[in-house]
Amino acid sequence: MNKAFKITFELGYDQADTLIQIRQLESRREQLIKAIKDKGEGRAYDMLLLQPAFFPAIKKSKPGYDVGQVDSFIYSLKQEVRDLELRLLG
């Protein structure tokens, strides 16, 4: 996925907050992928991944990342994580 977000000099998303949330989501995605693989092979996996995860709202700042671009990127990443969570449950 392309993380080359446009910078706006109007109100946008805080750059550090945005990157932190993306890293957290990507890390969760990788943990879920590993857990699904481990479960499929009959090995132990982290059951805590089945608990709901909370991701706080990203702060806004001037300048900041383009809100629409970031929202679209984060939405698709969260959707991917949700799909993996459902696979792990199944």
N, C-alpha and C positions, 0 to 999 in steps of 0.2 A: 504494500500500500504506500502511496505517495505521502510523505510527511513534509513536503515542501510547501508549508502554508504561507499564504500571502500575509504581509504585514500591513495593518491599517493604522493610520495616525488618528483615526476616530476611536471610539470605544471598542475594544476587542478583548479577546481572552488573554489573560496573563500567560506569558510564554513558559515560565517555569512550571506553573500549575498544570498547563496543558501537557507538557512533556512528562511530568511526574505521573499524571493519570494514564497517559498512553503506555508508559513503562509498566505500571501496575497491571493494566489490562493485558498487555502482551505477556507478562510474567504469569498471570493467572491462566491465560490461554495455553502456554507451554506446560504448566503444571497439570492442567486438565488433559492435554494430549498424552502426557506421560502416564497419568492415572488410568486413562482409558486403555492404553497399551498394556499396562501392568494388569489391569482387571481382566482383559481379554486373554492374557497368558497365565491367569490363575495366581498371580503374585499379589502380595499386599499392596495397597495403595492408600493415599491420604484421604481418609473419610471426611476430614474437615472441609474438603473442597465441595462437599454437598451442602454446606451451610451457605445462606445467602451472603453475598459480598456487597458492601456499601462503598460507593464512590462519591465523595462530596462534589458539590457544584464547583466548577472552575471559576476563580475570581476574574473580574474584568479589569482591564487597565488600558491606559493610553500611552504609547502605542501598544498594540497587541495583535495577536493572530486573528485572521478573518473568522468571525463567528460561524458563518454558514459552512465554510470549509471544514472547520474543526468539528462542528456538530455532526456533519455527514460522516467524517472519518470515525469519530467516537461511536456513533450509532452503529456503523457496520462492524466495528470491533466488538461492541457489547453484544450485538446479535450473534456473532461468531462464538463468543464466550457462552451465551445462553444455550446455543445449539450443542456445544460440547458438554455443558452441564447436564442437559437432557440425555445425551448419549451415555454419560457416566451413570445416570440413574437407571437407564434401561438395561 
